[in-house]
């Protein structure tokens, strides 16, 4: 009984090693592609194929090449439309406070200067500030600062993802969080 189990395990390891070699070979074919978009599509197709396969023994190089169509001239001409949402560093500043972007840590910029579009006091006498780039920030700390529309303010990063807002020409600052 033990001999049968060992024999089956040995055969399974041989099959999985050859399928690993086949998938590695297909990835190498993708890497040889000059066009970056076609190369990316090739990588995506190989990964999709590997994810669809229930066991590694079902992978073979012919099916991977058929799915990826690396050598297909039509695939190189017909590129899919790629929508790229380009944001400036200023637009990304503080985006780690947004729930949907909590995975994106943006450590490039340490401080920015914005112009206040509107500022109003809300619950518990805290500021809700809208800048002229339509970002909305809310006071998080209990400090005091006087703000009016048209003021130029500096936002700078502090410890533990804190962001401090300071009116230019003033020494007072408050802690703020981005809400939009």
matplotlib code that plots the C-alpha trace (Angstrom):
import matplotlib.pyplot as plt

x = [0.0, 2.8, 4.6, 1.5, 1.3, 4.9, 4.6, 1.6, 3.3, 6.4, 4.3, 2.4, 5.6, 6.9, 3.6, 3.6, 7.3, 6.7, 3.6, 5.7, 8.3, 5.7, 4.2, 7.6, 8.4, 5.2, 6.1, 9.5, 7.8, 5.8, 8.9, 10.4, 7.5, 8.6, 5.3, 4.5, 0.7, 0.9, 3.4, 1.0, -2.0, 0.2, 1.1, -2.5, -3.7, -1.1, -2.1, -5.8, -5.1, -3.1, -6.0, -8.6, -6.7, -7.8, -4.6, -1.2, -1.2, -3.7, -1.4, 0.4, 2.4, 0.2, -2.9, -1.0, 0.3, -3.2, -4.7, -1.9, -1.5, 2.0, 2.9, -0.5, 0.0, -3.6, -3.1, -0.3, -2.5, -5.8, -4.8, -7.6, -8.5, -6.8, -8.3, -5.7, -6.8, -3.8, -3.7, -1.2, 0.7, -1.3, -4.6, -3.3, -2.1, -4.0, -5.8, -4.8, -7.5, -10.1, -11.6, -11.5, -7.8, -6.5, -4.2, -2.4, 0.2, 1.5, 4.9, 6.2, 5.0, 5.6, 3.7, 1.4, 0.0, -3.7, -6.1, -9.3, -12.5, -14.8, -14.5, -17.3, -17.7, -19.7, -20.4, -18.4, -17.1, -14.7, -13.8, -15.0, -12.6, -13.0, -10.1, -10.2, -9.2, -12.5, -10.8, -12.8, -11.0, -12.3, -10.6, -9.6, -7.9, -9.0, -6.8, -7.9, -7.2, -9.1, -9.9, -11.7, -12.2, -9.1, -6.6, -3.5, -2.8, 0.0, -0.8, 2.1, 2.5, 3.2, 3.7, 1.3, -0.4, -1.4, -1.7, -1.4, -3.0, -1.3, -2.3, 0.7, 2.2, 0.8, 2.4, -0.9, -1.9, -4.7, -4.8, -7.1, -8.4, -9.3, -13.0, -13.3]
y = [0.0, 2.4, 1.5, 2.5, 5.8, 6.6, 5.6, 7.8, 10.7, 10.3, 10.3, 13.4, 15.2, 14.3, 15.6, 18.8, 19.5, 19.1, 21.4, 23.9, 23.8, 24.2, 27.2, 28.7, 28.2, 30.0, 32.9, 33.1, 33.3, 36.2, 37.9, 37.8, 39.9, 43.5, 45.2, 45.9, 45.7, 42.4, 41.1, 42.1, 40.4, 37.3, 37.3, 37.8, 34.9, 32.6, 33.4, 33.0, 29.6, 28.6, 29.7, 27.8, 24.6, 22.5, 20.4, 21.2, 18.0, 19.5, 22.2, 21.7, 24.1, 23.9, 25.0, 27.9, 29.1, 28.8, 31.0, 33.6, 33.9, 35.2, 34.8, 35.9, 39.1, 40.0, 40.2, 42.7, 45.0, 44.8, 46.3, 46.6, 50.1, 50.9, 53.7, 55.2, 57.5, 59.8, 61.7, 64.3, 63.9, 66.7, 64.9, 61.7, 63.5, 62.2, 59.5, 57.0, 58.5, 57.5, 54.1, 53.0, 53.9, 52.7, 50.2, 53.0, 54.5, 57.7, 58.6, 60.7, 64.1, 65.4, 68.6, 70.6, 74.0, 74.5, 77.4, 77.2, 77.3, 77.2, 76.5, 76.1, 74.8, 71.6, 69.3, 70.0, 73.3, 71.5, 72.7, 71.1, 72.5, 72.4, 73.3, 74.7, 71.2, 70.0, 67.9, 67.9, 67.7, 67.6, 68.7, 65.7, 67.3, 69.8, 72.7, 76.2, 78.0, 80.8, 80.0, 81.9, 81.4, 82.3, 81.5, 79.6, 76.6, 74.1, 70.4, 68.4, 64.7, 63.9, 60.7, 57.8, 59.1, 62.3, 65.3, 68.9, 71.9, 75.3, 78.7, 80.2, 82.9, 81.4, 79.1, 77.4, 74.1, 71.6, 67.9, 67.0, 64.0, 63.8, 62.8, 63.3]
z = [0.0, 0.9, -2.3, -4.4, -2.6, -3.1, -6.8, -7.3, -5.5, -7.7, -10.9, -9.8, -9.1, -12.6, -14.2, -12.2, -13.0, -16.7, -16.5, -14.5, -17.2, -19.9, -18.2, -17.6, -21.3, -22.3, -20.0, -21.6, -25.0, -23.6, -22.4, -25.9, -27.3, -28.1, -27.9, -24.2, -24.6, -26.4, -23.8, -21.0, -22.7, -23.1, -19.4, -18.5, -20.7, -19.3, -15.7, -16.6, -18.1, -15.0, -12.8, -14.8, -14.6, -11.6, -11.4, -12.8, -14.8, -17.3, -18.6, -21.8, -23.9, -27.0, -25.2, -23.6, -27.0, -28.5, -25.8, -25.7, -29.5, -29.1, -32.8, -34.1, -36.2, -35.7, -32.0, -32.4, -34.6, -32.7, -29.4, -26.8, -25.7, -22.5, -20.3, -18.1, -15.3, -14.9, -11.6, -10.6, -7.4, -5.9, -6.7, -5.1, -2.0, 1.1, -0.9, 1.7, 3.9, 1.3, 2.0, -1.6, -2.0, 1.4, -0.4, -2.3, -0.1, -1.8, -0.2, -3.0, -1.9, 1.7, 1.4, -1.0, -1.2, -2.1, -2.3, -0.2, -2.3, 0.7, 4.4, 6.9, 10.4, 10.9, 13.8, 17.0, 15.6, 13.2, 9.7, 6.4, 3.8, 0.0, -2.2, -5.7, -7.1, -5.5, -2.8, 0.5, 3.8, 7.3, 10.6, 12.7, 15.6, 18.2, 17.2, 16.2, 12.9, 11.1, 7.4, 4.7, 1.0, -1.0, 1.7, 0.6, 2.9, 3.2, 3.9, 5.1, 6.2, 9.8, 11.7, 11.5, 8.3, 10.0, 7.7, 9.1, 7.5, 8.1, 6.7, 4.8, 7.0, 10.2, 12.8, 13.8, 12.3, 12.6, 11.8, 8.8, 7.0, 3.3, 2.7, -1.1]

ax = plt.figure().add_subplot(projection="3d")
ax.plot(x, y, z, "-o")
ax.set_aspect("equal")
plt.show()
